[in-house]
């Protein structure tokens, strides 16, 4: 093996280690943020949620997950909440993956595999995607597997399988 090939291999390995450390740091930050918002004030106004034992807590789903999804970071996401910076200040984003247990023209209820359940309002501003196409919210049905991104208790994006 030439010295330039060895240098490239070492640099590649170092890059993978750095990427792993960065990913672990980001996940730790999300976990700490989620833990800190699990109190009574951690839920956006208008949203309702219950955990497996009936306790309230943060609900949630996705955001700009393209790069993270490719890296597999969000593959096992069930639910959570994070705060993101916007031009107007900050906004709290809920994300949740699970099955629809109720669906109507005005709301959906999602339960995650750990028993966490949340209800989100559905409005004319809610984007619903199914089979990679934008569809009316009326196409959602009980039993659909979904990922929800919501803000202030209102679903912003619902992706169904």
Secondary structure, 3 states (H helix, E strand, C coil): CCHHHHHHHHHHHHHHHHHHHHHHHHHHHHHHHHHHCCCCCCCCCCCEEECCCCCCCCCCCCCCCHHHHHHCCCCCCCEEEEEEEECCEEEEEEEEEEEEEEECCCEEEEECCCCCEEEEECCCCCEEEECCEEECHHHCCCCCEEEEEEECCEEEEEEEC
